[in-house]
Amino acid sequence: QVQLVQSGGGLVRPGGSLRLSCVSSTTILSTDNVSWYRQAPEKQSQLVAQITERGFNYSIEGRFAMSLDDAKNIMYLQMNSLKPEDTAKYSCSLRRGSIYYWGQGTQVTVSS
């Protein structure tokens, strides 16, 4: 059983930056697939960033970057040059084998 606890998020002005954190209760393995998703009201969930089990690091665009800490139990999502359309609930996810684990979600609101 893996528990994911998120922190960060909140209200930020357009053009600002935020870093979201997601602490795993267990070490993130090289065979895990870890991701950040977001969902805005009345929109489908969207993959924002991912580090695959093969080590491939993907992000939806260059303003977003996902990383892991050296101890391999924290996922970060660095978000820069934020826009109002980035407003959404952001959730971290870890897939181990066929099982998905999710963080509790955190709201990011970009507004002046």
C-alpha positions as CSV (number, residue, x, y, z in Angstrom):
1,Q,0.0,0.0,0.0
2,V,1.3,3.4,-1.0
3,Q,0.1,6.7,0.4
4,L,0.7,9.9,-1.4
5,V,0.3,13.2,0.5
6,Q,0.4,16.5,-1.5
7,S,1.3,20.0,-0.5
8,G,1.7,23.3,-2.2
9,G,-0.8,24.9,-4.5
10,G,-3.0,27.9,-3.8
11,L,-3.6,31.3,-5.4
12,V,-0.9,32.8,-7.7
13,R,-0.9,35.7,-10.1
14,P,-0.5,35.2,-13.8
15,G,3.2,34.8,-14.7
16,G,4.0,33.5,-11.2
17,S,5.5,30.1,-10.2
18,L,4.4,27.3,-7.9
19,R,5.9,24.1,-6.8
20,L,3.8,21.2,-5.8
21,S,5.1,18.3,-3.7
22,C,3.8,14.8,-3.3
23,V,5.4,12.6,-0.6
24,S,5.2,8.9,-1.0
25,S,5.0,6.6,2.1
26,T,7.4,4.2,0.3
27,T,10.5,4.7,-1.9
28,I,9.6,5.4,-5.5
29,L,11.0,2.5,-7.4
30,S,12.6,2.7,-10.8
31,T,9.8,0.4,-12.1
32,D,7.1,2.8,-11.0
33,N,5.4,5.3,-13.3
34,V,4.8,8.6,-11.6
35,S,2.7,11.4,-12.9
36,W,0.9,14.7,-12.3
37,Y,-2.6,15.2,-13.6
38,R,-5.0,18.2,-13.5
39,Q,-8.7,18.6,-13.9
40,A,-10.4,21.9,-14.4
41,P,-14.1,22.3,-13.7
42,E,-16.2,20.7,-16.5
43,K,-13.1,19.4,-18.3
44,Q,-11.5,16.0,-18.6
45,S,-8.5,15.1,-16.6
46,Q,-5.2,16.0,-18.3
47,L,-1.7,14.5,-18.0
48,V,0.6,17.3,-17.0
49,A,3.9,15.5,-16.5
50,Q,5.2,12.0,-16.1
51,I,8.3,10.0,-15.4
52,T,8.0,6.6,-16.8
53,E,9.4,3.3,-15.6
54,R,11.9,3.7,-18.4
55,G,13.1,7.0,-17.1
56,F,11.4,9.1,-19.8
57,N,10.5,12.5,-18.5
58,Y,7.4,14.1,-20.2
59,S,5.7,17.3,-19.6
60,I,2.7,18.9,-21.4
61,E,4.8,22.0,-22.1
62,G,8.1,23.5,-21.1
63,R,6.6,25.6,-18.3
64,F,6.0,22.4,-16.3
65,A,8.8,20.2,-15.0
66,M,8.5,17.0,-12.9
67,S,11.3,15.8,-10.7
68,L,12.1,13.4,-7.9
69,D,14.1,14.1,-4.8
70,D,17.4,12.2,-4.3
71,A,15.8,10.0,-1.6
72,K,13.3,9.0,-4.2
73,N,10.2,9.5,-2.1
74,I,9.0,12.9,-3.2
75,M,7.7,14.0,-6.5
76,Y,7.7,17.6,-7.5
77,L,5.9,19.6,-10.1
78,Q,7.5,22.9,-10.9
79,M,5.1,25.3,-12.7
80,N,6.4,28.5,-14.2
81,S,4.8,31.4,-16.1
82,L,1.4,30.3,-14.9
83,K,-1.7,31.3,-16.9
84,P,-5.3,31.5,-15.8
85,E,-6.0,28.5,-17.9
86,D,-3.7,26.5,-15.7
87,T,-6.3,26.8,-12.9
88,A,-7.3,23.3,-11.9
89,K,-7.1,20.6,-9.2
90,Y,-3.7,18.9,-9.5
91,S,-3.2,15.3,-8.4
92,C,-0.1,13.2,-8.2
93,S,-0.2,9.5,-9.1
94,L,2.0,6.5,-8.8
95,R,1.5,3.3,-10.8
96,R,3.1,0.2,-9.4
97,G,2.4,-2.7,-11.6
98,S,-1.3,-2.5,-12.4
99,I,-2.2,-0.6,-9.3
100,Y,-2.7,3.2,-9.2
101,Y,-2.3,5.3,-6.1
102,W,-3.4,8.9,-5.9
103,G,-2.7,12.0,-3.8
104,Q,-5.6,13.9,-2.3
105,G,-5.4,16.7,-4.9
106,T,-4.6,20.3,-4.5
107,Q,-6.2,23.4,-6.0
108,V,-4.1,25.8,-8.1
109,T,-5.8,29.0,-9.0
110,V,-4.1,31.5,-11.3
111,S,-5.8,34.9,-11.1
112,S,-5.0,38.5,-10.7
